[in-house]
Every structure is written in C-alpha cells, then in structure tokens.
Amino acid sequence: MFSRQPIPYPRGDRPRYLRPLGLYGFTGTALSMFRHLPQGSPERTEGVEMLRSIEHGHCVRMLRVVDEELAVDTPEDLTRAGTLLRTHAKSAISNSS
C-alpha cells in the first residue's frame, strides 16, 4: 500500500516510517497500458498513481534507497533541484580532475 499518511497509523508509540521516493520505470507497452487503466477509489483518495497499478493486479517493486530528500512537485522545487544538480555536477568534475 502507498499512502501520503502514516501506515499503520500510530495509536501509541511512534514507529519509524519509510518515505517513498516515487521513481517509476515503465516499458513503452506497460506505460501505454497504465494510461488506459481507470483510476480507482484508492488512487483518487490518496493521490498516489501507483495505487492504480496495484488495484488492477499489477506488481510494483519497491527498493530501499538513500536520497537527499528532495521532492520535485512544484516549479520552485524544480529550480532547487536544478541548483542541487549543478552543484553536484561541478563537485564531480572537480573530484575527477
């Protein structure tokens, strides 16, 4: 299950949660099929498009990764991501020289 809210919902002690990164990879055929699947109630409620695949019986593989906690959901996020990418690129070039 994917959710924008904690699962399970904490009633007592606060568990340690994982945060989804949300990087999806599709083949052309799979993407075309995904586009034509109807949105179900879970996707409409949560606003998480991968729930559409799960609801229609398709497997979704999740991997644990380490990231810098940068979401790109707004134009401002995109600007910040571009700055971070340029900084990392300059650092990588400097370190390889």
Secondary structure, 3 states (H helix, E strand, C coil): CCCCCCCCCCCCCCCCCCCCCCCCCCCHHHHHHHHHCCCCHHHHHHCCCHHHHHHCCCCCCCCCCCCCCCCCCCHHHHHHHHHHHHHHHHHHHHHHC
